[in-house]
Amino acid sequence: MLDGVEMTAKQTIHTVERINTLMMTYKHRLRAVLPKIYSQDLLNLLFCHPYTKIDAVKKELQVSRLTATRYLNLLTEHDFLRKHKVGRYNYYANVPLFDLFMDIPD
């Protein structure tokens, strides 16, 4: 039983380290490529879930719908996010974060 706990703890530490590395990569890229929209709140939002929507950005960053849409479109244009239309809604996926969660080591 303790071996299982140890293995799970090691996997979790590895995953957290990879998330941190990816987040720092995004932080530096955002600052370099889109300095006018960069904020720590925006970065945190991109890593809170593997995807987001306009309403989530609007609410979390306390910006207008137009501004939230502009931010997400800029992030998509610069390959930070990938836009997916499902029904009448747009979802913006942080694909590297999603891939990180799907790459669970044995």
C-alpha positions as CSV (number, residue, x, y, z in Angstrom):
1,M,0.0,0.0,0.0
2,L,2.8,2.4,0.9
3,D,4.5,1.7,-2.4
4,G,1.3,2.8,-4.2
5,V,1.2,6.0,-2.2
6,E,4.9,6.7,-2.9
7,M,4.4,6.1,-6.7
8,T,1.3,8.4,-6.8
9,A,3.2,11.1,-4.9
10,K,6.1,10.9,-7.3
11,Q,3.8,11.1,-10.3
12,T,2.0,14.1,-8.8
13,I,5.3,15.9,-8.1
14,H,6.4,15.2,-11.7
15,T,3.1,16.5,-13.1
16,V,3.2,19.7,-11.0
17,E,6.8,20.4,-12.1
18,R,5.8,20.0,-15.7
19,I,2.8,22.3,-15.2
20,N,5.1,24.9,-13.6
21,T,7.6,24.6,-16.5
22,L,4.8,25.0,-19.1
23,M,3.4,28.0,-17.2
24,M,6.8,29.7,-17.1
25,T,7.2,29.1,-20.8
26,Y,3.8,30.7,-21.4
27,K,4.6,33.6,-19.1
28,H,7.8,34.5,-21.0
29,R,6.2,34.0,-24.4
30,L,3.2,36.1,-23.4
31,R,5.4,38.9,-22.1
32,A,7.5,38.9,-25.3
33,V,4.7,38.4,-27.9
34,L,1.7,40.1,-26.3
35,P,2.9,42.4,-23.6
36,K,-0.1,44.7,-23.8
37,I,-2.5,41.9,-22.7
38,Y,-0.2,40.0,-20.3
39,S,-1.2,39.8,-16.7
40,Q,-0.6,37.3,-14.0
41,D,-4.4,36.9,-13.7
42,L,-4.6,36.0,-17.4
43,L,-1.8,33.5,-17.1
44,N,-3.5,31.9,-14.1
45,L,-6.7,31.7,-16.0
46,L,-5.0,29.8,-18.9
47,F,-3.7,27.2,-16.4
48,C,-6.8,26.9,-14.1
49,H,-8.4,24.6,-16.6
50,P,-7.2,23.1,-19.9
51,Y,-9.9,25.2,-21.7
52,T,-11.8,28.5,-21.3
53,K,-14.6,30.5,-22.7
54,I,-15.2,34.2,-23.4
55,D,-17.5,34.4,-20.3
56,A,-14.9,33.0,-18.0
57,V,-12.3,35.5,-19.2
58,K,-14.8,38.3,-18.9
59,K,-15.7,37.3,-15.3
60,E,-12.2,36.5,-14.1
61,L,-10.4,39.5,-15.6
62,Q,-13.4,41.8,-15.1
63,V,-13.2,43.0,-18.7
64,S,-15.9,43.6,-21.3
65,R,-17.0,40.8,-23.6
66,L,-15.4,42.6,-26.5
67,T,-12.1,42.7,-24.6
68,A,-12.3,39.1,-23.6
69,T,-13.0,38.1,-27.2
70,R,-10.0,40.2,-28.4
71,Y,-7.7,38.6,-25.8
72,L,-8.7,35.1,-26.7
73,N,-8.4,35.7,-30.5
74,L,-4.9,37.2,-30.0
75,L,-3.9,34.2,-27.9
76,T,-5.3,31.9,-30.6
77,E,-3.5,33.8,-33.4
78,H,-0.2,33.4,-31.6
79,D,-0.7,29.7,-30.8
80,F,-1.2,30.0,-27.1
81,L,-4.7,28.5,-27.4
82,R,-6.7,26.6,-30.0
83,K,-10.3,27.6,-30.8
84,H,-13.0,25.0,-31.0
85,K,-16.6,25.7,-31.9
86,V,-19.1,23.4,-30.2
87,G,-22.7,24.3,-31.1
88,R,-22.9,28.0,-30.8
89,Y,-20.1,28.4,-28.3
90,N,-16.4,28.8,-28.7
91,Y,-14.0,27.0,-26.4
92,Y,-10.3,28.0,-26.3
93,A,-8.1,25.0,-25.4
94,N,-4.7,25.2,-23.9
95,V,-3.5,22.1,-25.9
96,P,-0.1,21.7,-24.3
97,L,-1.7,21.7,-20.8
98,F,-4.3,19.2,-22.0
99,D,-1.6,17.0,-23.5
100,L,0.3,17.2,-20.3
101,F,-2.7,15.8,-18.3
102,M,-3.2,13.1,-20.9
103,D,0.5,12.0,-20.7
104,I,0.2,10.1,-17.4
105,P,3.4,8.1,-16.7
106,D,3.0,4.4,-15.8
